[in-house]
Amino acid sequence: MEQKQYWNEVSSTKEFTIPIDAELFTRYVGKEDLILDVGCGYGRVLNELYEHGYQNLIGIDFSKGMIDRGHRQFPYLDLREKTDEKIDLEDNSVDAVILFAVLTCIYKDEEQKTLIDEIRRVLKPGGILYISDYLLGEDERNIKRYEEFAPVFGTYGVFELPEGAICRHHSQDYIVSLLEEFETREFFPTTFVTMNGHKSKGFCYFGQKSK
Ligand SMILES: C[S@@+](CC[C@H](N)C(=O)[O-])C[C@H]1O[C@@H](n2cnc3c(N)ncnc32)[C@H](O)[C@@H]1O
């Protein structure tokens, strides 16, 4: 929760960019299904799903600023402030969870694991987890900052932006181990444009909770 202040400060200015693969999503998730977007920001992805005909949508984010902006921008969406490590929903109650560019905001292994365990708890058996996030880059700019900050944060791939955000890029092996309790349905590398306009290596993942 330590970066909440940063996300509140940028909540009215940042535009998020990771695209949703709506065609792939519709192969796994039905229009009537209950979808939870964890770290939904101002609700950009949920709004896109809404425009594709999904209506059973909930978004949660620990930044009140993001949620307030979402209420102004998309007043018809159900966006809620997440005030605790626990997700305020029943066990086995959600058909699909979306997690877009949120792991990159959580640099500690244990905190990522806690969030993934919470997501697994609220997903129904057979429920889908759709993640898009960043992989380690191999370009000079990224390698330089990974090496500079590895001794500070203790993990290669974690770095601090000049504006104060601490971000993490992940190895594919790490992501596989983080998600080992899910059955992988799709996992492929891709390239994103970041919220600061740079090109970055990423991945798209669909996993399923065991039935
Ligand atoms: C890069 S933004 C992406 C927002 C949104 N998923 C999108 O793609 O448009 C990351 C969001 O995750 C939220 N966030 C970061 N860590 C979180 C946590 N531990 N719990 C809930 N939200 C978190 C931030 O407040 C921010 O809105």
The ligand as a MOL file (V3000), in Angstrom:
LIG
                    3D

  0  0  0     0  0            999 V3000
M  V30 BEGIN CTAB
M  V30 COUNTS 27 29 0 0 0
M  V30 BEGIN ATOM
M  V30 1 C -0.6930 1.6310 -14.1560 0
M  V30 2 S -2.2430 1.8290 -13.3770 0 CHG=1
M  V30 3 C -3.2880 0.7920 -14.3810 0
M  V30 4 C -4.7590 1.0670 -14.1950 0
M  V30 5 C -5.7060 0.1740 -14.9750 0
M  V30 6 N -5.5400 -1.2240 -14.6220 0
M  V30 7 C -5.5390 0.3660 -16.4660 0
M  V30 8 O -4.8360 -0.4340 -17.0970 0
M  V30 9 O -6.1110 1.3280 -16.9900 0 CHG=-1
M  V30 10 C -2.0850 0.8850 -11.9160 0
M  V30 11 C -3.2360 1.0560 -10.9470 0
M  V30 12 O -3.1050 0.0910 -9.9070 0
M  V30 13 C -3.4540 0.6980 -8.6770 0
M  V30 14 N -2.7830 -0.0980 -7.6330 0
M  V30 15 C -1.4650 -0.2700 -7.4520 0
M  V30 16 N -1.2260 -1.1070 -6.4300 0
M  V30 17 C -2.4410 -1.4870 -5.9680 0
M  V30 18 C -2.8680 -2.3550 -4.9150 0
M  V30 19 N -1.9870 -2.9890 -4.1340 0
M  V30 20 N -4.1960 -2.5190 -4.7090 0
M  V30 21 C -5.0970 -1.8610 -5.5080 0
M  V30 22 N -4.7540 -1.0300 -6.5080 0
M  V30 23 C -3.4390 -0.8460 -6.7410 0
M  V30 24 C -2.9930 2.1460 -8.8080 0
M  V30 25 O -3.6960 3.0000 -7.9360 0
M  V30 26 C -3.2860 2.4260 -10.2800 0
M  V30 27 O -4.5800 2.9610 -10.4490 0
M  V30 END ATOM
M  V30 BEGIN BOND
M  V30 1 1 1 2
M  V30 2 1 2 3
M  V30 3 1 2 10
M  V30 4 1 3 4
M  V30 5 1 4 5
M  V30 6 1 5 6
M  V30 7 1 5 7
M  V30 8 2 7 8
M  V30 9 1 7 9
M  V30 10 1 10 11
M  V30 11 1 11 12
M  V30 12 1 11 26
M  V30 13 1 12 13
M  V30 14 1 13 14
M  V30 15 1 13 24
M  V30 16 1 14 15
M  V30 17 1 14 23
M  V30 18 2 15 16
M  V30 19 1 16 17
M  V30 20 1 17 18
M  V30 21 2 17 23
M  V30 22 1 18 19
M  V30 23 2 18 20
M  V30 24 1 20 21
M  V30 25 2 21 22
M  V30 26 1 22 23
M  V30 27 1 24 25
M  V30 28 1 24 26
M  V30 29 1 26 27
M  V30 END BOND
M  V30 END CTAB
M  END
